Amino acid sequence: MKTAVLGAGAMGSVVGGLLADAGNEVVLVDVAATTVANINSEGLKIETKSGDRQTIQVPATTDPGSLGAMDLVIVFVKCYHTEQAIRNALAIIGPSTSVLSLQNGWGNSTTIGNIIGSERLLVGVSYHSATVLAPGHVLHAGEGNTFIGELDGKESTRLSGVATMFNDAGLKTIPTQSITREIWSKLALNAVTLPTSAAIRISAEKLVRTDEMKQLMSELLRETVAVAAAEKIALNFDERWSAITGVLGRLAENTKGSMLQDVEQRRRTEIDVINGAVINLAQKHGISTPCNRAMFCLIKALENSYE
């Protein structure tokens, strides 16, 4: 399956690199010329939390128009770059191309579907975690399941084909008819862990080391579960809490979530499609979300402090 990965950051590099290492025809697409140059000249370097290292030979480009139509385009760019990235990649999205969004947050599928048509779109979430160490060099900090599905929840040949490709590359992937619930399950994880870590500048595995932080995270989760319920999306608080604390407990020391990485690099975060999405939907249903709003305001203040 001829595949392009939009975004050669942490997760795009891990997924694209492992797919390429399994023998798939993969190209990484990124706007950062230094990242692309390093990958092409030195290979894509992936480390694991156990200290293992591998260098994968995978082509990278800043010019998707030079590639021709793909069978699959996987989207890993930041939410606020989604529209421009898809428009820049239209040359590689042919009549039979499927586009898979594995991005953080809520709302990316609408943005993509408005440009290419929702019938071409697959959506999903991944519980792998990764950190950029340098351009073209990433730490694969944690492994987990990936869930993918059709927007309408139906089974399809293309869905099973993508799942098979991922599984054959060692990326455990489950096609599901309940993808909206899976996206909200990951949204809950992100709303609880990303802004808390970024606001006080601590790595993710340290979040569960104090009772006070665990109390804050549990309140963030309760608010998110309540909003999901109002949207008729069934999340179970106890299951989510166990899963979230379990993920944090398995992370490598000094694992930095995407939002903390953004803050440290003085980049815009994805708070708008994470806690911001929870707040916006809560307002529609008349639900109070003070903890989510507090985290949203703190991260916005941090962004505004950049010089």
Buried (B, 14 or more C-beta within 10 A) or exposed (E): BBBBBBBBBBBBBBBBBBBBBBEBBBBBBBBBEEBBBBBBEEBBBBBBBEEEEBBBEBBBBBEBEEBEBBBBBBBBBBBBBBBEBBEBBEBBBEEEBBBBBBBBBBBBBEBBBEBBEBEBBBBBBBBBBBBBEEBBBBBBBBBBEBBBBBBEEEEBEBBEBBBEBBBEBEBBBBBBEBBBBBBBBBBBBBBBBBBBBBBEEBBBBBBBEEEEBBEBBBBBBBBBBBBBEBBEBEBEBEEBBEBBBEBBEBBBEBBBBBBBBBBEEEBBBBBBBBBBBBBBBBEEEEBEBEBBBBBBBBBBEBBEEEE
